[in-house]
Amino acid sequence: MKGDKKKLYTVVAHRWGRMETHSYLVGVYSNVELAKQAADTETKWRGGKYSCWVEEIYQDTYYSDVTGGVLYKTECQNMA
């Protein structure tokens, strides 16, 4: 934890692995392994059109203060 702030993991899906195209929040998790599992599952469910990124954040912290960054990415069809 960063002080008394809880560490969380967000999963965001990016169409074709690009931040500039359609993206959406898949979920927020307290465990990195659950977040990775959700990212893998969502990528499969979306037929490989979305790359899911797991990012480490801290509860009640502004996004620009994030120190963990992207911890895990799934590959979509055009990333391989």
C-alpha positions, 0 to 999 in steps of 0.5 A: 500500500502507498501509505494507507491507500489500497493497491488496485488493478484496472483492466481496460480493453483497447480495440486493436491494442490502440488507446486512440480507438474504442476502449472500455473498462473491464473491471477493477480488482484487488488481486493482480492474478484475478485482473490478469485472468479477466484480461485473458478472458475478455480478449478471448470473448472479444475474438481477439479484437481487443488487447486488455491492459492491467494497470496498477493504481492506488485507491482514491488517487488521481490517475496521473499519480499512478506509479505502477503503470501497465503490468500486463497486456494481452495480444489482439490479432494485429499485435502478434 
